[in-house]
Amino acid sequence: MRPILELLKKRDATTYTLNPGDSVFAALQRLADHNVGAMMVMDNGKLVGVFSERDYTRKIALAGRSSKDTLVADIMTAQVLT
């Protein structure tokens, strides 16, 4: 086992974000492109939420909504603790 700090030092420092006006479909594509399960949602440099696969599953797939017609802002988790 390696200490977490050692792993973090080797990690790519690039941060991927979404915009609240992105479609859920586009957001899912970005999650897949970067092989992650969630991304921060930023608006003019301010953190306004988090979008996750869980948000999609519960608020789109199970609700029978369209990911192409729904915006990230409509289903993201807006109450983010930092």
DSSP file (Angstrom, degrees, kcal/mol; ACC not computed):
  #  RESIDUE AA STRUCTURE BP1 BP2  ACC     N-H-->O    O-->H-N    N-H-->O    O-->H-N    TCO  KAPPA ALPHA  PHI   PSI    X-CA   Y-CA   Z-CA
    1    1 A M              0   0    0      0, 0.0     0, 0.0     0, 0.0     0, 0.0   0.000 360.0 360.0 360.0 141.6    0.0    0.0    0.0
    2    2 A R        -     0   0    0      1,-0.0     5,-0.0     2,-0.0     2,-0.0  -0.864 360.0-101.1-111.4 147.7    1.1    3.5   -0.8
    3    3 A P    >>  -     0   0    0      0, 0.0     4,-1.4     0, 0.0     3,-0.7  -0.341  31.8-119.2 -62.3 148.2    0.2    6.7    1.1
    4    4 A I  H 3> S+     0   0    0      1,-0.2     4,-2.6     2,-0.2     5,-0.2   0.842 112.0  60.6 -59.3 -35.9   -2.5    8.7   -0.6
    5    5 A L  H 3> S+     0   0    0      1,-0.2     4,-1.9     2,-0.2    -1,-0.2   0.875 101.9  53.2 -61.4 -36.3   -0.2   11.7   -0.9
    6    6 A E  H <> S+     0   0    0     -3,-0.7     4,-0.9     2,-0.2    -1,-0.2   0.909 110.8  46.5 -64.2 -41.5    2.1    9.6   -3.1
    7    7 A L  H >X S+     0   0    0     -4,-1.4     4,-0.6     1,-0.2     3,-0.5   0.903 110.9  51.9 -66.9 -41.6   -0.7    8.7   -5.4
    8    8 A L  H >< S+     0   0    0     -4,-2.6     3,-0.7     1,-0.2    -1,-0.2   0.841 102.9  58.9 -66.1 -33.1   -2.0   12.3   -5.6
    9    9 A K  H 3< S+     0   0    0     -4,-1.9    -1,-0.2     1,-0.2    -2,-0.2   0.815 107.8  46.6 -65.1 -29.6    1.5   13.6   -6.6
   10   10 A K  H << S+     0   0    0     -4,-0.9    -1,-0.2    -3,-0.5    -2,-0.2   0.553  93.2 106.0 -87.3  -9.6    1.4   11.3   -9.6
   11   11 A R  S << S-     0   0    0     -3,-0.7     2,-0.3    -4,-0.6    -3,-0.0  -0.405  82.5-104.6 -75.1 145.2   -2.1   12.3  -10.6
   12   12 A D        -     0   0    0      1,-0.1    -1,-0.1    -2,-0.1    -2,-0.1  -0.537  25.7-146.1 -65.0 129.1   -2.9   14.6  -13.5
   13   13 A A        +     0   0    0     -2,-0.3    -1,-0.1    -4,-0.1     2,-0.1   0.412  56.8 124.8 -83.3   2.6   -3.8   17.9  -12.1
   14   14 A T        -     0   0    0      1,-0.0     2,-0.5     2,-0.0    -2,-0.1  -0.415  49.5-151.2 -65.8 134.3   -6.3   18.7  -14.8
   15   15 A T        -     0   0    0     -2,-0.1     2,-0.4    24,-0.0    -2,-0.1  -0.938   5.0-155.7-109.3 126.2   -9.8   19.6  -13.5
   16   16 A Y        +     0   0    0     -2,-0.5    24,-0.7    18,-0.0     2,-0.3  -0.853  18.6 176.2-102.1 134.7  -12.7   18.8  -15.7
   17   17 A T  E     -a   40   0A   0     -2,-0.4     2,-0.3    22,-0.2    24,-0.2  -0.869  19.8-140.6-133.9 166.5  -15.9   20.8  -15.2
   18   18 A L  E     -a   41   0A   0     22,-2.4    24,-2.7    -2,-0.3     9,-0.0  -0.814  18.2-124.6-119.7 162.7  -19.4   21.2  -16.7
   19   19 A N    >   -     0   0    0     -2,-0.3     3,-1.8    22,-0.2    53,-0.3  -0.841  21.9-123.7-104.1 147.2  -21.6   24.2  -17.3
   20   20 A P  T 3  S+     0   0    0      0, 0.0    53,-2.4     0, 0.0    54,-0.3   0.778 111.5  57.2 -61.5 -24.9  -25.1   24.4  -15.8
   21   21 A G  T 3  S+     0   0    0     51,-0.2     2,-0.1    50,-0.1    -3,-0.0   0.450  81.7 110.8 -86.3  -0.8  -26.4   25.0  -19.4
   22   22 A D  S <  S-     0   0    0     -3,-1.8    50,-2.9     1,-0.1    51,-0.3  -0.419  76.2-110.0 -68.5 147.6  -24.9   21.7  -20.8
   23   23 A S  B  >  -D   71   0B   0     48,-0.2     4,-2.2     1,-0.1    48,-0.2  -0.461  21.7-120.7 -72.0 153.2  -27.4   19.0  -21.7
   24   24 A V  H  > S+     0   0    0     46,-2.8     4,-2.5    43,-0.6    44,-0.2   0.883 115.0  56.9 -61.0 -37.8  -27.4   15.9  -19.5
   25   25 A F  H  > S+     0   0    0     42,-2.3     4,-1.9    45,-0.3    -1,-0.2   0.933 107.8  46.2 -59.5 -47.1  -26.5   13.9  -22.6
   26   26 A A  H  > S+     0   0    0     41,-0.3     4,-2.0     1,-0.2    -1,-0.2   0.880 111.5  52.8 -63.2 -38.3  -23.4   16.0  -23.2
   27   27 A A  H  X S+     0   0    0     -4,-2.2     4,-2.3     1,-0.2    -2,-0.2   0.906 107.3  51.0 -64.4 -41.8  -22.4   15.8  -19.6
   28   28 A L  H  X S+     0   0    0     -4,-2.5     4,-2.3     1,-0.2    -1,-0.2   0.885 108.2  53.1 -62.3 -38.4  -22.7   12.0  -19.6
   29   29 A Q  H  X S+     0   0    0     -4,-1.9     4,-2.7     2,-0.2    -1,-0.2   0.905 108.7  49.3 -63.3 -41.1  -20.4   11.9  -22.7
   30   30 A R  H  X S+     0   0    0     -4,-2.0     4,-1.9     2,-0.2    -2,-0.2   0.898 108.9  52.4 -65.8 -40.2  -17.8   14.0  -20.8
   31   31 A L  H  X>S+     0   0    0     -4,-2.3     5,-2.1     1,-0.2     4,-0.5   0.938 113.5  44.5 -58.8 -45.8  -18.0   11.7  -17.8
   32   32 A A  H ><5S+     0   0    0     -4,-2.3     3,-0.8     1,-0.2    -2,-0.2   0.905 109.8  55.3 -65.3 -42.1  -17.4    8.8  -20.1
   33   33 A D  H 3<5S+     0   0    0     -4,-2.7    -1,-0.2     1,-0.2    -2,-0.2   0.861 117.7  35.2 -59.0 -36.6  -14.6   10.6  -22.0
   34   34 A H  H 3<5S-     0   0    0     -4,-1.9    -1,-0.2    -5,-0.1    -2,-0.2   0.360 106.9-124.4-102.5   4.4  -12.7   11.2  -18.8
   35   35 A N  T <<5 +     0   0    0     -3,-0.8     2,-0.3    -4,-0.5    -3,-0.2   0.905  66.4 128.3  54.4  48.3  -13.6    7.9  -17.1
   36   36 A V      < -     0   0    0     -5,-2.1    -1,-0.2    -6,-0.1    -2,-0.1  -0.878  58.3-141.8-128.9 162.8  -15.1    9.6  -14.0
   37   37 A G  S    S+     0   0    0     -2,-0.3    16,-2.3     1,-0.2    17,-0.3   0.493  81.8  19.1-103.1  -6.0  -18.4    9.3  -12.2
   38   38 A A  E     - B   0  52A   0     14,-0.2     2,-0.3    -7,-0.1    14,-0.2  -0.989  57.8-165.1-159.7 155.5  -18.9   13.0  -11.3
   39   39 A M  E     - B   0  51A   0     12,-2.4    12,-2.7    -2,-0.3     2,-0.2  -0.989  29.3-107.1-142.8 151.6  -17.8   16.5  -12.2
   40   40 A M  E     -aB  17  50A   0    -24,-0.7   -22,-2.4    -2,-0.3     2,-0.6  -0.503  28.1-137.2 -72.7 146.0  -18.1   19.9  -10.7
   41   41 A V  E     -aB  18  49A   0      8,-3.3     7,-2.9   -24,-0.2     8,-1.2  -0.945  25.8-171.2-107.8 119.6  -20.5   22.3  -12.3
   42   42 A M  E     - B   0  47A   0    -24,-2.7     2,-0.4    -2,-0.6     5,-0.2  -0.885  15.4-170.2-116.6 141.8  -19.1   25.8  -12.6
   43   43 A D  E >  S- B   0  46A   0      3,-2.6     3,-1.4    -2,-0.4   -24,-0.1  -0.949  80.0 -22.8-132.0 112.4  -20.7   29.1  -13.6
   44   44 A N  T 3  S-     0   0    0     -2,-0.4     3,-0.1     1,-0.3    -1,-0.1   0.894 128.5 -48.9  53.0  44.4  -18.4   32.0  -14.3
   45   45 A G  T 3  S+     0   0    0      1,-0.2     2,-0.4     0, 0.0    -1,-0.3   0.479 115.9 115.3  79.9   2.6  -15.7   30.4  -12.1
   46   46 A K  E <  S-B   43   0A   0     -3,-1.4    -3,-2.6     2,-0.0     2,-0.5  -0.896  70.1-120.9-109.8 133.8  -18.0   29.7   -9.2
   47   47 A L  E     +B   42   0A   0     -2,-0.4    -5,-0.2    -5,-0.2    33,-0.1  -0.589  39.0 164.1 -70.3 119.1  -18.9   26.2   -8.0
   48   48 A V  E     -     0   0A   0     -7,-2.9     2,-0.3    -2,-0.5    -6,-0.2   0.469  57.3 -36.2-116.1  -6.3  -22.7   25.9   -8.4
   49   49 A G  E     -B   41   0A   0     -8,-1.2    -8,-3.3    30,-0.1     2,-0.4  -0.986  51.3-101.1 172.1-178.5  -23.1   22.1   -8.1
   50   50 A V  E     -BC  40  77A   0     27,-2.0    27,-2.9    -2,-0.3     2,-0.5  -0.998  22.2-155.6-132.0 135.5  -22.0   18.6   -8.8
   51   51 A F  E     +B   39   0A   0    -12,-2.7   -12,-2.4    -2,-0.4     2,-0.3  -0.953  22.6 172.1-112.4 130.3  -23.3   16.3  -11.5
   52   52 A S  E  >  -B   38   0A   0     -2,-0.5     4,-1.9   -14,-0.2   -14,-0.2  -0.876  49.6-108.1-134.0 164.7  -23.0   12.6  -11.0
   53   53 A E  H  > S+     0   0    0    -16,-2.3     4,-2.9    -2,-0.3     5,-0.2   0.844 121.0  58.8 -57.8 -33.4  -24.0    9.3  -12.6
   54   54 A R  H  > S+     0   0    0    -17,-0.3     4,-2.6     2,-0.2     5,-0.3   0.906 102.0  52.6 -64.2 -41.9  -26.3    9.0   -9.6
   55   55 A D  H  > S+     0   0    0      1,-0.2     4,-2.5     2,-0.2     5,-0.3   0.942 112.6  45.9 -57.5 -46.7  -28.1   12.3  -10.5
   56   56 A Y  H  X>S+     0   0    0     -4,-1.9     4,-2.2     1,-0.2     5,-1.9   0.949 113.1  48.8 -60.4 -50.4  -28.6   10.9  -14.0
   57   57 A T  I  <>S+     0   0    0     -4,-2.9     5,-2.3     1,-0.2     6,-0.2   0.921 120.6  34.0 -58.9 -47.6  -29.8    7.5  -12.8
   58   58 A R  I  <5S+     0   0    0     -4,-2.6    -1,-0.2     3,-0.2    -2,-0.2   0.837 127.2  35.0 -79.8 -33.9  -32.3    8.8  -10.3
   59   59 A K  I  <5S+     0   0    0     -4,-2.5    -3,-0.2    -5,-0.3    -2,-0.2   0.586 132.3  18.3-103.6 -10.9  -33.5   12.0  -12.0
   60   60 A I  I  X>S+     0   0    0     -4,-2.2     5,-2.2    -5,-0.3     4,-0.9   0.666 125.5  38.8-119.3 -65.3  -33.5   11.0  -15.7
   61   61 A A  I >4<S+     0   0    0     -5,-1.9     3,-0.8     1,-0.2    -3,-0.2   0.933 123.3  39.2 -59.6 -51.1  -33.4    7.3  -16.3
   62   62 A L  T 34<S+     0   0    0     -5,-2.3    -1,-0.2    -6,-0.3    -4,-0.1   0.748 117.0  51.4 -73.1 -22.3  -35.8    6.2  -13.5
   63   63 A A  T 345S-     0   0    0     -6,-0.2    -1,-0.2    -3,-0.1    -2,-0.2   0.493 109.6-121.4 -91.7  -4.4  -38.1    9.2  -14.1
   64   64 A G  T <<5 +     0   0    0     -4,-0.9    -3,-0.2    -3,-0.8     2,-0.1   0.762  61.8 145.7  72.2  25.5  -38.4    8.5  -17.8
   65   65 A R      < -     0   0    0     -5,-2.2     2,-0.5     1,-0.0    -1,-0.2  -0.438  52.8-105.5 -90.6 168.2  -37.0   11.9  -18.8
   66   66 A S        -     0   0    0      1,-0.1     4,-0.4    -2,-0.1     3,-0.3  -0.827  14.3-155.9 -97.5 127.3  -34.8   12.7  -21.9
   67   67 A S  S    S+     0   0    0     -2,-0.5   -42,-2.3     1,-0.2   -43,-0.6   0.741  96.3  54.8 -72.2 -21.9  -31.1   13.3  -21.3
   68   68 A K  S    S+     0   0    0    -44,-0.2    -1,-0.2     1,-0.2   -42,-0.1   0.739 111.8  42.8 -81.3 -23.0  -30.9   15.3  -24.5
   69   69 A D  S    S+     0   0    0     -3,-0.3     2,-0.4   -46,-0.1    -1,-0.2   0.360 102.0  80.2-104.0   3.9  -33.8   17.7  -23.5
   70   70 A T  S    S-     0   0    0     -4,-0.4   -46,-2.8    -3,-0.2   -45,-0.3  -0.917  70.6-135.4-116.9 139.0  -32.7   18.2  -19.9
   71   71 A L  B >>  -D   23   0B   0     -2,-0.4     3,-1.1   -48,-0.2     4,-0.6  -0.592  20.3-121.3 -90.1 152.0  -30.0   20.6  -18.6
   72   72 A V  H >> S+     0   0    0    -50,-2.9     4,-2.2   -53,-0.3     3,-1.5   0.895 113.2  61.5 -54.7 -42.2  -27.4   19.8  -16.0
   73   73 A A  H 34 S+     0   0    0    -53,-2.4    -1,-0.3   -51,-0.3   -52,-0.1   0.784  97.3  59.7 -57.3 -28.4  -28.7   22.7  -13.9
   74   74 A D  H <4 S+     0   0    0     -3,-1.1    -1,-0.3   -54,-0.3    -2,-0.2   0.729 122.0  18.4 -74.6 -22.2  -32.1   20.9  -13.7
   75   75 A I  H << S+     0   0    0     -3,-1.5    -2,-0.2    -4,-0.6    -1,-0.2   0.477  92.2 115.9-130.1  -4.2  -30.8   17.8  -12.0
   76   76 A M  S  < S-     0   0    0     -4,-2.2     2,-0.8    -5,-0.2   -25,-0.2  -0.195  75.1-104.1 -65.4 160.4  -27.4   18.5  -10.5
   77   77 A T  B     -C   50   0A   0    -27,-2.9   -27,-2.0     1,-0.2    -1,-0.1  -0.794  40.9-179.3 -83.5 111.4  -26.8   18.4   -6.8
   78   78 A A        +     0   0    0     -2,-0.8     2,-1.5   -29,-0.2    -1,-0.2   0.744  60.7  78.6 -90.0 -24.5  -26.7   22.1   -5.9
   79   79 A Q        +     0   0    0    -29,-0.1     2,-0.5     2,-0.0    -1,-0.2  -0.660  65.3 172.8 -87.7  87.6  -26.1   21.9   -2.2
   80   80 A V        -     0   0    0     -2,-1.5     2,-0.5   -33,-0.1    -2,-0.0  -0.858  23.0-147.9-104.0 126.1  -22.3   21.2   -2.2
   81   81 A L              0   0    0     -2,-0.5    -2,-0.0     1,-0.1     0, 0.0  -0.790 360.0 360.0 -90.3 130.0  -20.3   21.2    1.0
   82   82 A T              0   0    0     -2,-0.5    -1,-0.1     0, 0.0    -2,-0.0   0.349 360.0 360.0-125.5 360.0  -16.7   22.3    0.6
